[in-house]
Amino acid sequence: MKRGCLSGFFETVGCATVLVVAAAAAWIFRAELTAGYRGAVAEFQSPAVDSAVVAGIPSSAALESAERREAAIGSPNGPSFVVFSADEMASLVDARLDSVARRALDSIRVTIEPDRLTVAGQLLTDVFGRDLLGPLARVIDRREPIRLSGPVRVRTPGVLEWQVDRFSVHSFPFPRVAIPGLINRMSGKSEGVLRISVPSAVGDVRLRSEGVTFYRRDD
């Protein structure tokens, strides 16, 4: 197709398609949705993006700059904290995200909001596993827009834990109860979170619109 299958499908069929997608999602996640599908979807609709928020794009130059900051905070006489720009954080995500999950994503962009990291890009559905989408696999392309968002914390020395609580493919937001299973499929693990490697000297992380701050760990 010359454009995303979901986009053309929604334009052509309209409301009927919404019902088909909702029914397919209910079938896929029927075990998880016993607590109420409607409330979950309503709660986790992706919020409008502030036009002032800058999207970070990975680059070799930004990665080199980010690695210099990491080296600084890891040195014995280094600063107590360092701040990464959106481009630098995007480059760290691009280079350090769980390798299995990273292979399922392409053309990523990173936005930073207070206490929240958002990654948008293209989901490579064949890598992710089209079978997980059940009937939806018939109406999606091999590449579909994806948006992942959630808070980040230091899990253990050397690891940031990204707790994704919003997960949408194209324009369809999955309910919260389904997200851990989707993340496990992406990461190849069973903890329902994604990991980003950082220096072991990092003890805390703070996300603000102007950047991401790594704080030195107190030994």
C-alpha positions in Angstrom: 0.0 0.0 0.0 1.1 3.6 -0.6 0.0 4.7 2.8 -0.8 3.1 6.2 -3.5 0.5 5.9 -5.2 1.5 9.1 -5.4 5.1 7.9 -7.1 4.2 4.6 -9.3 1.6 6.3 -10.6 4.1 8.9 -11.3 6.7 6.2 -13.2 4.3 4.0 -15.2 2.3 6.5 -15.6 4.8 9.4 -17.6 3.9 12.4 -17.9 0.3 11.5 -14.2 -0.1 11.6 -14.1 1.2 15.2 -16.5 -1.5 16.2 -14.4 -4.2 14.4 -11.1 -3.0 16.1 -12.8 -2.8 19.5 -14.2 -6.3 19.1 -10.8 -7.6 18.0 -9.0 -6.0 20.9 -11.6 -7.5 23.3 -10.9 -10.9 21.8 -7.1 -10.6 22.1 -7.2 -9.3 25.6 -10.3 -11.0 26.9 -8.6 -12.3 30.0 -7.2 -9.0 31.0 -10.3 -7.0 30.3 -12.6 -8.5 32.9 -12.2 -5.4 35.1 -13.8 -3.3 32.4 -12.4 -2.4 29.0 -14.2 0.9 28.4 -12.8 2.6 31.5 -9.3 1.5 30.8 -9.3 2.8 27.2 -10.9 6.1 28.3 -8.3 6.6 31.0 -5.3 6.1 28.7 -6.1 8.0 25.6 -2.9 9.7 24.6 -2.9 13.3 25.7 -2.5 16.2 23.3 1.1 17.0 22.7 2.2 20.5 23.7 3.5 22.2 20.6 6.3 23.7 22.7 7.7 20.3 23.5 10.7 19.6 21.4 11.2 16.1 19.9 14.7 14.7 20.3 16.2 12.8 17.3 19.1 10.4 17.7 22.4 11.3 16.0 26.0 10.3 16.3 27.0 13.8 17.5 24.3 13.8 20.2 25.4 10.4 21.3 29.0 11.5 21.6 27.9 14.5 23.6 25.7 12.3 25.9 28.6 9.9 26.5 30.9 12.8 27.5 28.3 13.8 30.1 28.1 10.2 31.3 31.9 10.0 31.6 31.9 13.3 33.6 29.4 12.1 36.2 31.2 8.8 36.5 34.7 10.3 37.1 35.9 10.6 40.8 35.9 14.4 40.8 33.0 14.8 38.4 29.8 16.9 38.9 27.0 15.9 41.2 24.6 15.9 38.2 24.5 16.3 34.4 21.6 17.4 32.2 20.9 15.8 28.8 19.0 17.5 26.0 16.2 15.8 24.1 18.5 14.9 21.2 21.0 13.4 23.7 18.4 11.4 25.5 17.0 10.2 22.2 20.5 9.0 21.3 20.9 7.2 24.6 17.5 5.5 24.1 18.5 4.6 20.5 21.8 3.1 21.7 20.9 1.6 25.1 17.3 0.5 25.0 16.7 -3.3 25.5 18.2 -4.8 22.4 15.2 -7.0 21.6 12.7 -4.0 21.9 15.0 -1.7 19.9 14.9 -4.1 16.9 11.1 -3.7 16.8 11.3 0.1 16.6 12.5 2.4 13.8 12.8 6.1 13.2 12.3 7.0 16.9 11.7 10.4 18.3 11.9 11.2 22.0 9.9 13.9 23.9 10.5 14.7 27.6 7.8 16.0 29.9 7.8 16.3 33.7 8.4 12.7 35.0 7.6 11.2 31.7 9.5 9.8 28.7 7.7 9.4 25.4 9.0 7.6 22.4 7.3 7.8 19.0 8.3 5.9 15.9 7.5 3.0 13.6 6.7 -0.4 15.0 8.1 -3.2 12.8 5.2 -5.5 13.2 6.9 -8.6 11.9 9.7 -8.3 14.6 7.1 -7.5 17.3 5.0 -10.5 16.4 1.9 -10.0 14.3 0.3 -13.0 15.9 -0.1 -11.1 19.1 -2.4 -8.7 17.4 -4.8 -11.5 16.4 -7.5 -10.3 14.0 -5.9 -6.8 13.9 -2.9 -8.4 12.0 -5.2 -8.4 8.9 -5.6 -4.6 8.8 -2.1 -3.4 9.7 1.0 -2.8 7.6 4.5 -4.2 8.3 5.3 -0.8 9.7 2.8 1.2 11.9 3.1 4.3 14.0 3.7 3.5 17.6 3.8 5.7 20.8 5.1 4.6 24.1 5.0 6.7 27.2 5.7 6.4 31.0 7.8 7.4 34.0 11.5 6.5 34.4 13.4 5.6 37.5 16.7 4.1 38.5 16.1 0.4 39.0 19.6 -0.7 40.1 23.0 0.8 39.5 23.5 1.0 35.7 19.8 0.5 34.8 17.0 2.9 34.2 13.5 1.3 34.3 11.0 2.7 31.9 7.5 1.8 33.1 5.4 2.3 30.0 1.8 3.0 30.9 0.5 4.3 27.6 0.9 2.2 24.4 -0.8 3.0 21.1 -0.4 1.5 17.6 -1.5 3.9 14.9 -4.5 5.6 16.5 -5.5 2.7 18.8 -4.6 3.0 22.5 -4.3 -0.3 24.3 -5.7 -0.5 27.9 -3.3 -0.4 30.8 -3.9 -4.0 31.8 -2.7 -5.2 28.4 0.5 -3.1 28.3 2.8 -5.3 30.5 2.2 -8.2 28.1 2.9 -6.1 25.1 6.1 -4.8 26.7 7.2 -8.3 27.6 6.7 -9.3 24.0 8.9 -6.4 22.9 11.6 -7.0 25.4 11.7 -10.7 25.5 11.5 -10.5 29.3 8.7 -11.0 31.9 8.9 -7.9 34.1 6.6 -5.6 32.1 9.2 -2.8 31.8 11.8 -1.6 29.4 15.4 -1.0 30.4 17.9 1.7 29.4 21.5 1.2 30.3 23.4 4.1 32.1 26.6 4.4 34.1 26.6 2.7 37.5 27.4 6.1 39.0 23.9 7.3 38.3 21.7 7.2 41.5 18.6 9.1 40.5 17.0 10.6 37.4 14.6 13.5 36.9 12.7 14.3 33.8 11.6 17.9 33.0 10.6 19.6 29.8 14.0 21.2 29.4 15.9 18.0 29.7 16.8 14.8 31.7 19.0 15.1 34.8 21.2 12.3 36.0 22.3 12.6 39.7 25.4 11.0 41.0 24.8 8.0 43.4 25.8 8.5 47.0 28.1 5.7 48.1 
